[in-house]
Amino acid sequence: MEKDKLIGRERECEELKWAVDSRRSELIVLYGRRRVGKTFLVRRFFNDTYCFHYVGAHKQSRNVQLQNFREALMRYSGDRDIPVMENWHDAFLCLERYLESCQEERKVIFFDEMPWMDTQGSDFVAEMEYFWANWVQNRDDIVFIACGSATSWMKEKLEENQGGLHNRITHRIYLRPFYLSECRAYLEEHDFEWDDYQILQCYMLFGGVPYYLSLLRPYLSLPENVDALIFRRGGDLSDEFNELYNALFRKADRYINIVRLLATRRQGYLRSEIEQATGYSGGGLTKMLDNLERCDFIVAYSQYGNKSKQTLYRLADFYTLFYFRYVENNRTRDEEYWQHHFADHSVEAWEGFTFEEVCLRHLPHIKRGLGISGMATEASSWRFLPKKGDDRKGAQIDLVIKRADKIIHLVEMKFCENPFVIKKDYEQQLRYRKALFMEVTGNTRGPVHTFITPMGVAKGIHAAIVHSQLTAKDLFVDITSV
């Protein structure tokens, strides 16, 4: 049976090849959000051939983890007499003995879902430190891949380790979700005949998460796929929300409270507003926000002027956005809900907001489309909230790109099936917003209006206000091979 082809990931494969071809032992930390394809990348690159491969078990005790480890070691070594392991010190000692007997020139060890191995009181990290410092570092033939979806754990326990793993990590590979170009390549490889507009709509629902794409069926339309996966009882993603957060975070309810809040305002929330609304504060809130950002669920945007205290936090996970808007409170039990409602006017408004998030995820493509890939730039958001007694209207610009040559792009992102028409009242709104931006920020020269739309801006007397524009074609450029 033919295996699924690895789409994209050229740079990550180059990094893995460099590690395999080196003349020293390598410690590779591979992380990224759940469902992004970390295990698939390693499996395809190494063709499922390792000296040892072990997968942590979710929410299982140390004894269960050690029993699973022993069984994996018996499978790879062929030795049925490996003793029962009382602790992780015993486990790593048995692993050492086995590896010393391996004849491979480069011994590849793959620990998948490593955060799940670190159960409370298990001393897993301390024993791994000892294993590395007292055995691996005296050898030149080990390629150790540490992989996990709980990005916060990977960062804190491995990358920021101050013990035996300090400065031992030789490669850090962050696996991001697919860009639109990679989504298109994946769907084409699996016999989908969707155009770029349909792929954009698919991205708004599932983001660039390869696992979600793998569940789609080419013989169904996009609305039919959504119903089959999410709204149909027993669908593969019908309970994905709870599984997603509970698999990644201890006290997942606190994280869910934060993302639920962020889902209520597309512009995002300041930290002070999150504190007031949730009651979380101090280091605890900082850690939760950092963890959510590291797992690609939220994005922190600096306000124009780079004032860190004015950072805006936005919900950026497409599946979560869709879940809160259409799934969580759906009590209709309609198993064809999306087929019945995807053309509603309310969905058009949701698509407009979500398209903005798609654009923000493709900032490198926007810079390339504007011809400023090699130029120093600062990307931020800007909003003006009038104080009491100020008669000026508030305003928000979700993307401001400040260039080294003093030009400032005030970016408007509009989703529509046809060329976007700028009418008189909207032109006046744009002129007011630009004038207010210049007045408040002191930038009297440089601000220009830039539009990003799937089909471009329609010609007309009010379109002259547009300085530059990008279309879906620019967002679909494969920048990974440029």
N, C-alpha and C positions, 0 to 999 in steps of 0.2 A: 504494500500500500504506500502510495506516494506521500511524503511528509509535507506539511505546510511550509511554505517558503518564508524565510525571514525577510520582512519588509523593512527597509531603512536600516538604522542602527550601524551605519558604516563606521562612524567615529568610535563607537563603543567596541566594535569588532577589532578595529585597529589597536585600541588600547589593550584588549585581551591578548591579541597576537604579540604585542610588544612584551607583555608579561611572560607569556609562554616561551618566547625566544630569548629571554634574558639569561644571564649566567649567575643569577642569585635567586634566593628564595623571595617570593612575592606575596604580599598580603593585599588582596583586592577587596574593597568595600563597595558593594553594589546595592544601591538603594533607590527608592522611588515609590510612588503611591501604590496601593493595592490594585491589582488587575492590570498593571501597566506593561507586563511582559518580561519581568526580570528573569524568572525561571526559564521561560521560553528562549530568551537570548542565550543563556548559558547552555541549555540543552542543544540548541542548534549549532552553536559555535564549537562545542566539544563533541557533538554527535553522540551525546549520552554516554561518553566514555570517560570515566574517572577512576582514580584509585579508590576513592571513597566518597559517598554521597549520603547525606543524612538530612532529613526534614524534621524540624521541630513540630510538636503537636500542640494545637491550640487549647489553652486552658486545661492542660494535663499536669499532673504532679511530677516531681522530680523522679520518682520511682518509675513512672510510666515512660518518661523521656529516656531514662537510662536503659530500660528494657528495650525500647525501640532502637536505641543506639547499638546495643549489644546484638540485636537481630540483624541490623544493617551490617555490622562488622562481620558477623558470621557469613552473611550472604556474599560479601566482597572477598573475604579471605578464604572461604571454603572450610574454615575451621569450626567444627561444631562443639568444640570443648572450651570455648572462651568462657571464663568464669563470670558469675553474676557480679555486677558492678554496684558497689555500695554508694559511690559518690562520683563526681565528675573527675576527681583526681585519678581514680581507677580507670575511668573511661578514656581519658587522654593518654594514660600509660599504655593501655591496650592498643590504642590507635598508633602510638609510637612503635610498638613492637611489630605491628602488622606492616606499617610503612617501611620499616627497615628491611622487611623481607621482599618488598616489591621490586621488580626488576626494571620498571619504567625509568627512562632517563629523566623525565619531568613528572613528578607525582602530583596530580591534580586532586585537591580536596574541596568539596563543595558542601558547605553548610547552608541550607535554605531555611528561611523563616527562623533565623537565629534568635530574635527577641523572644520567641515562645519558649526557647530552651532555658531562659534565665528566670526560672520560677523563684518565688520568694524564699530566701535562705538557702539557695542551691549552691552558691559560690561558683557559678558557671564562669563568670567573667574572670574572676581571680585565677581559676584553674586554667583557663585559656591563656591568660597572661603568662603563667608559669610554663605552660606547654611551649609557647612561642619563645620566651626568653631563655629557657634552659635546654631546648631541643632544636627547634626550627632554625633559630638564628645561627646555629653552628653548622648548618647545612646550606647547600646551594641548589637544591633540586625540588623545593616545595613551591607549589602554586596553590595558595589557600584563598578560596572565594567565600566571603561572608556576605550573605544576602538576607534582606528583610524588608517588609513593608512598613513596619513601625519605624518610620524615618527618625523620629525623635530619639528612640532607643539607639539606633545606629549612630547617630551623631553624638549623643551623650556618653555612651558606653565604649564606643570604639574610636571615633574621630577625635573626641576631646579627652580620651583616656590619659590619665597622668601616671599610670602604673607601668606594668610590663609591656604594654602596647604603645606607649608614648613614642611618637615619631617612627613607629614600625610600619605604618600603612604606606604602601608604595603606590597604590592606585585608588582613586576615588571616582567611581562611575555613577553619575546621577542619571537615571533613565526617565526622561520626560514623556508625557503623553505625545501621541502623534500630532504633527501639524496637518493641515488640510491636504497637502500634497501627498503625504504618506497614507492618509485615509483613502484618498482616491486610488493610490497604487494598490492598497490592500483590497479594496472593493473590486477593482478591475481584475486582480489576480483570482478573486473568488467568483467571477462571472456575473457581477452586478452591472447593469446597464443604466446607471443613474447619471444624470448630468450634474454639473457643478452646483447648480441651485439646490438640487435634492441632497447632495452631499453636505452642503452648508446646513440644511435643515437637520440632517442626521447628526452633524457635529453639535448643533445646539442641544440635542437631546442626550447624546452619549459622550460628548467631548472626543478627545483623541485616545480613548482607552481601548487598547487592542482586544481585551477580553470581551468587552461589550460588542465590538464589531464582529467578533468571531461567532456570536450568537445569532446574528442577522441571517436571513435566508433570501437568496436572490429571486426566488419565485414568488415572494410576497412584496407588496408595496411597502413603503416606509410606515404609513399608518397601520397597516396590517401587522408588520413586525413589532411595532410598539405595543399593540394590543396583545399579541401572542407572548411577549416577554414580560410585560409589566401589569397589564390589566386583567389578563386571563388568570383564573385561579390555578395556582401551581406553576405559573410562568417562571422562567429561569431567573428573572429579576424582580419577581413579585415581593420578595423579602430582602432585597439587596441593601436597602438603606440600613436596616438594623444590623445586618451581618457586617457591613462595611465599617461602621463606627465602633461596634463592639469588638471587632477583630483587631482594631488598631489601638484603642485607647482604654486604659483603666478609667473607671468612672466616666464611661462614655456619655452618660446623660448630661454632664456638664458641657461637654463639647457640642452635643446636639443643641443645648440651649443657646449656645453662642451662634451656631450657624443658622438656627431658626430665627434669631434676632436679625442677623445680617441679611436674611432672605426678604425682610420686610422693607428694605430701602435700597434701591438699586445704586444710589450714589455712595453707599457705604456708611460706616459709623466711625467716629473718633473713639479713641480708647476711653476717654472720659464718659462718653455716651454709653459705651458697652458696660462700664463699671456701674453706672447709674441704673441701667436697665436690668442687669443680671445679678448685681450684688457681689460679683467676683472682683477682686482687686489684688494689688501687690504682685509678688513674685508668682503666685499661683496663676493669676490671669496672664502674666507675661509668658509663662511656660505653655499654657494652653494655646495662646495665639501663635507662639513660635511653632508648636507641634502641628497645628492646623495648617500653617503656612508651609512647613517642611513637607507635609503630605499632599500639597497642591489643592487643598480644599478652599483656602482663602488666599487673597493677595493683598499685600500692604502697599498703598500708593502714597508717596510723599505729596504734600500739597505744594503748589508752585511757590518757590522761594526756599524749598528744602528745609522747612521747619519740622524737625522730627516729632515734636509734640503735636503737630497737626496731621499726623499720618492717618489716612483713611483705610479702614479694613473693609474689603468687599468679599462677598461670597463668590467663588470662582469655579466651583465644581458643577459642571453642567447637569449631571444626574441629580445632585442634591437640589439644585434650583428647580428642576422639573418636578421632583418629588414633592417639594413643599407647595408648589403652585397647583399641581393637578392630581397628585396621587394620595397624599396623606389624608385629606378630608373628603375623598371621593367615596361617598356612601351609596352610589347608584347601583353598584354591583353589575354595571354594564361592562361585559367582557369585550365589547367593541367600542369602548368609550372614545378612543382617539380617532377612529374612523368617523365617528358621529360628530366630533367637535373640532378637528384640526383646522377647519376652515372658518371657525368662529372669529368675530372681531376681537374678542379678548385674547385669542391666540396671536393675532397680528401684533398686539401691543407687547405681549410676552416675547415674541420673536424679535421685536425691535430692541428690547433691552438686552436679550441674550446675544444678539449680533454684536453689540458693543463689546461684550465679554470675549467673543470670538476674535474681534479685532485686537483687543488688548493682549490676547494670547499670541498674536502674530506681529508683535512690534518689530522684530527683525525684518519681516516682509514689508512692513510699512516704510521703514527706513530705506530699504532697498528700492521700493517703488518710487520714493521721493528722490532717489539718487544721492542719499547721504549716509550710506552704509559705513563709509570710512571716515566720517566726520564725527567729532565729539558732540554728543547730544545729551540732554537731560529730559527724561519723560516724567511727567507728573500729572496731577489733576489740580483743578482750581475751583473754589467755590466762594461766593460772597454772601454772607448772611448779615443783612442790615441790622444795626443795633436800634434800640428803642429811640424813636424820634427821627430816624433816618428814613426819608421818603423814597429812597431808591429801592427798586425791586431786587430780590435776591437772584443769583445766577449760579450755574454750575457748568463747568466744562470738564468732561471726563478724561480727556487726553490732551495735554499740552506738550509739544515737543520744542524745546529750546535748542537752537543750533549754535555752534561756535561762531558762525558768521552773523549772529544777532537776529536772524529770522526766527520767528516764533509761530509754529503751526498750531492754530486753534482747530482741533480736529472734530468734525461732526461725522457720526457713524449712523447711517440710515439703511434699514433693511426693507427692500421692496422688490417685487418680481419684475417690475418695469423700470425704465430710467426715472430717477427721482426728480419730481417737479418742485422747483422753488417758487412759491407764490409771494405776493406782495407783503402780506403780514409776516411771513417767515423771514423774508429779507430784512424787514424792519427789526425783527427780534434779533437777528444776527448782528446787525449794525449796533444795536443797543448793547448787546453782550460784549462786543469787541471794544466799544467805547468805555464801558464800565471796567473791563479788564485793564485797559491802558490807564485809566484814571486811578484805579486801586493799586496797581503794581508799579506805576511810574514808567512803564514801557510805552513811550509815545511813538516809537518807530519799531517796525519789525513784525507785529502780529498780522497774520494772514489767515484766511479761511481755507481749510482743507477738508474735502469730503471723501468718505469711503462708503461706497454703495455697491451692491452686486452688479448692477447694470449701468452705472454711471449716472451723471446728472443730465437731465433733459435740457436741451437748448431753449433759451427764452430770455426775455428782457431782464428777468431777475437773477439769471444764472451768472451774470457778470461779476457778482460778488465773490465767486469761487476763484481762488488763486490757483489751486492744484487739486487734483482728484485721483483716486485709485478705485479700482473695481475688483470684483472677485478674482479676476485673472491674476492680479498682483498678489492676492492672499494665497493662491494655489501654486505659486512658484516654488520649486524644489531648491531651497537655499542650502540644504545639507550637502549637495553635490557641487555647489558653486565654489 
